[in-house]
Amino acid sequence: MGRGGEPAGAVPTAPAVNMLMRAVEMLIVVRHGDAGGKRGWNGPDVLRPLSPAGWCQAEGLVLRLEDYPVERILCSPTVRCHQTVEPLARDRFLWIERVAGLGAEASTAEVLALVQNHELDDTVLCTHNEVIGRLLPQLVADGLVVEEPMRWPEGSTWLLQRNGQRRTRARYLPPLALDRRARTTRDNRAGAGPQLANASRGSDRTR
């Protein structure tokens, strides 16, 4: 007999599967899309926007994450991070929350506090190269299992899964560049056109 009195080898019931899924928490760490070089921008770095290539990566993020639940979206206070998750926020009908602890100058302790917050299950954290470069090695030192080379190019994503107290496993999702017109055509074919039109009216909402 298996656990719970079920015959060994029996297919788990739906409630058992749901309990197993709820036991695994997930964070989605995104590096902002391409924003050109600092030398090509004359204003404050916090206001540096996405390049056309970066906007394509932002649109691609919607498709890249279509199979994953997203309950909240947090981002660095910079314009380029906010713009990276704008299409996703429209698609999921969510607010974008600016968080100083995801800024380029945030300390490792500030970022770890977010990652270790159990209330941020199924949450997107959009941040910077410097932040991810400090975060991932620290998580690996704490026991995170990474089965592929660590890298985080612009527009890329890391899925951090936790079962218990620690982030136990990480999965890399490469950036996906997708022209907005191409995604709109794809969504219209799937019957999602009216939803996207309605969502776009609130695309600039932030907390």
C-alpha positions as CSV (number, residue, x, y, z in Angstrom):
1,M,0.0,0.0,0.0
2,G,1.2,3.5,-0.7
3,R,0.9,6.5,1.6
4,G,-2.6,7.4,2.8
5,G,-3.8,3.9,2.2
6,E,-3.7,4.1,-1.6
7,P,-2.4,1.1,-3.6
8,A,1.3,1.4,-4.5
9,G,1.7,2.9,-7.9
10,A,-1.7,4.5,-7.9
11,V,-2.2,7.7,-9.9
12,P,-2.5,10.6,-7.4
13,T,-6.0,12.1,-7.0
14,A,-6.6,15.7,-8.0
15,P,-6.6,17.0,-4.4
16,A,-3.3,15.3,-3.9
17,V,-1.8,16.9,-7.0
18,N,-3.1,20.3,-5.9
19,M,-1.6,19.9,-2.4
20,L,1.8,19.0,-4.1
21,M,1.6,22.1,-6.3
22,R,0.8,24.4,-3.4
23,A,3.8,23.0,-1.5
24,V,6.2,24.4,-4.2
25,E,6.6,28.2,-4.2
26,M,8.0,30.0,-7.2
27,L,9.7,33.4,-7.8
28,I,10.3,34.7,-11.3
29,V,13.5,36.8,-11.5
30,V,13.7,38.9,-14.7
31,R,16.5,41.1,-15.9
32,H,15.2,44.2,-17.7
33,G,15.3,44.2,-21.5
34,D,17.9,46.0,-23.7
35,A,18.1,49.7,-22.9
36,G,21.1,50.6,-25.1
37,G,24.4,51.8,-23.5
38,K,24.8,54.3,-20.7
39,R,27.1,56.4,-23.0
40,G,24.2,56.9,-25.4
41,W,21.9,58.3,-22.8
42,N,22.4,61.9,-21.5
43,G,19.8,61.9,-18.8
44,P,19.7,60.3,-15.3
45,D,20.3,56.6,-15.5
46,V,17.1,55.8,-13.6
47,L,15.1,57.3,-16.6
48,R,16.9,55.4,-19.3
49,P,14.2,53.6,-21.4
50,L,14.1,50.4,-23.3
51,S,15.5,50.3,-26.8
52,P,13.3,49.0,-29.7
53,A,15.0,45.6,-29.1
54,G,14.2,45.8,-25.4
55,W,10.5,46.4,-26.1
56,C,10.5,43.3,-28.3
57,Q,12.0,41.4,-25.3
58,A,9.3,42.8,-23.1
59,E,6.6,41.6,-25.4
60,G,8.4,38.2,-25.6
61,L,8.3,37.9,-21.8
62,V,4.5,37.6,-22.0
63,L,4.8,34.5,-24.2
64,R,7.7,33.2,-22.2
65,L,5.7,33.2,-19.0
66,E,2.3,32.2,-20.4
67,D,2.5,28.7,-18.7
68,Y,3.4,30.1,-15.3
69,P,1.1,31.7,-12.7
70,V,1.8,35.4,-11.8
71,E,0.1,37.0,-8.9
72,R,2.2,40.1,-8.4
73,I,4.8,42.1,-10.3
74,L,7.6,44.0,-8.5
75,C,10.2,46.0,-10.3
76,S,13.2,48.3,-9.7
77,P,12.3,52.0,-9.7
78,T,14.1,52.5,-13.0
79,V,12.1,53.2,-16.2
80,R,13.7,50.3,-18.1
81,C,12.6,47.8,-15.5
82,H,9.0,49.2,-15.4
83,Q,8.8,49.1,-19.2
84,T,10.0,45.5,-19.3
85,V,7.0,44.3,-17.3
86,E,4.4,46.6,-18.7
87,P,3.2,44.2,-21.4
88,L,3.0,41.4,-18.8
89,A,1.1,43.6,-16.4
90,R,-1.5,44.4,-19.2
91,D,-1.8,40.7,-20.1
92,R,-2.4,39.6,-16.5
93,F,-4.4,42.6,-15.4
94,L,-1.9,43.4,-12.5
95,W,-0.4,46.5,-11.0
96,I,3.3,47.1,-11.2
97,E,4.9,47.7,-7.8
98,R,8.1,49.7,-7.7
99,V,10.5,48.4,-5.0
100,A,13.7,50.1,-4.0
101,G,15.2,46.8,-2.9
102,L,15.3,45.8,-6.6
103,G,17.2,48.9,-7.7
104,A,20.7,48.6,-9.2
105,E,22.2,49.9,-6.0
106,A,20.3,47.5,-3.7
107,S,22.4,45.5,-1.3
108,T,22.4,41.7,-1.3
109,A,20.6,41.7,2.0
110,E,17.8,43.7,0.6
111,V,17.3,41.4,-2.4
112,L,17.6,38.3,-0.2
113,A,14.9,39.7,2.0
114,L,12.5,39.8,-1.0
115,V,13.5,36.3,-2.2
116,Q,13.0,34.8,1.2
117,N,9.6,36.5,1.7
118,H,7.0,33.7,1.6
119,E,4.3,36.1,0.8
120,L,5.8,36.7,-2.7
121,D,4.8,33.4,-4.1
122,D,4.3,33.4,-7.9
123,T,5.7,36.9,-8.1
124,V,7.8,38.5,-10.8
125,L,10.9,40.5,-9.6
126,C,12.3,42.6,-12.4
127,T,15.8,44.0,-11.7
128,H,19.3,44.6,-12.9
129,N,22.4,42.8,-14.0
130,E,24.3,43.8,-10.9
131,V,21.5,42.6,-8.6
132,I,21.2,39.2,-10.2
133,G,24.9,38.8,-10.3
134,R,25.0,39.1,-6.5
135,L,21.8,37.1,-5.9
136,L,22.3,33.9,-7.8
137,P,25.8,33.1,-6.4
138,Q,24.6,33.7,-2.9
139,L,21.6,31.4,-3.4
140,V,23.9,28.7,-4.8
141,A,26.1,29.0,-1.8
142,D,23.0,28.6,0.3
143,G,22.0,25.3,-1.5
144,L,20.2,26.3,-4.6
145,V,20.4,23.6,-7.3
146,V,21.3,25.0,-10.8
147,E,21.8,22.4,-13.5
148,E,23.0,24.7,-16.2
149,P,25.5,27.6,-16.5
150,M,24.5,30.7,-14.7
151,R,23.9,33.6,-17.1
152,W,21.4,36.5,-17.2
153,P,21.4,38.4,-20.5
154,E,19.0,41.3,-20.9
155,G,15.4,40.1,-21.0
156,S,16.2,36.7,-19.5
157,T,14.4,34.9,-16.7
158,W,15.3,32.6,-13.8
159,L,12.5,30.5,-12.2
160,L,13.3,30.0,-8.5
161,Q,11.4,27.1,-6.9
162,R,11.2,26.5,-3.2
163,N,9.9,23.5,-1.4
164,G,10.3,24.2,2.3
165,Q,12.5,26.9,3.7
166,R,15.0,27.4,0.8
167,R,15.0,28.1,-2.9
168,T,15.9,24.6,-3.9
169,R,16.0,24.6,-7.7
170,A,16.5,27.2,-10.5
171,R,15.5,27.0,-14.2
172,Y,16.8,29.4,-16.9
173,L,14.5,30.9,-19.6
174,P,16.4,32.7,-22.3
175,P,15.1,36.0,-23.6
176,L,12.5,35.9,-26.4
177,A,12.2,38.9,-28.7
178,L,8.7,39.3,-30.1
179,D,7.3,42.2,-32.2
180,R,4.2,43.6,-30.6
181,R,2.3,43.3,-33.8
182,A,3.2,39.6,-34.1
183,R,1.9,39.0,-30.5
184,T,-1.3,40.9,-31.2
185,T,-2.0,38.9,-34.3
186,R,-1.3,35.7,-32.4
187,D,-3.7,36.7,-29.5
188,N,-6.4,37.8,-31.9
189,R,-6.3,34.4,-33.5
190,A,-6.7,32.9,-30.1
191,G,-9.7,35.2,-29.4
192,A,-7.9,37.4,-26.9
193,G,-8.0,40.6,-28.8
194,P,-10.8,42.3,-26.8
195,Q,-9.1,41.4,-23.5
196,L,-5.8,43.0,-24.6
197,A,-7.6,46.1,-25.7
198,N,-9.3,46.5,-22.4
199,A,-6.1,45.8,-20.4
200,S,-4.2,48.4,-22.4
201,R,-6.3,51.2,-20.9
202,G,-4.7,50.5,-17.5
203,S,-1.2,49.8,-18.6
204,D,0.4,52.7,-16.8
205,R,-1.0,51.9,-13.3
206,T,1.5,51.6,-10.6
207,R,1.4,51.4,-6.8
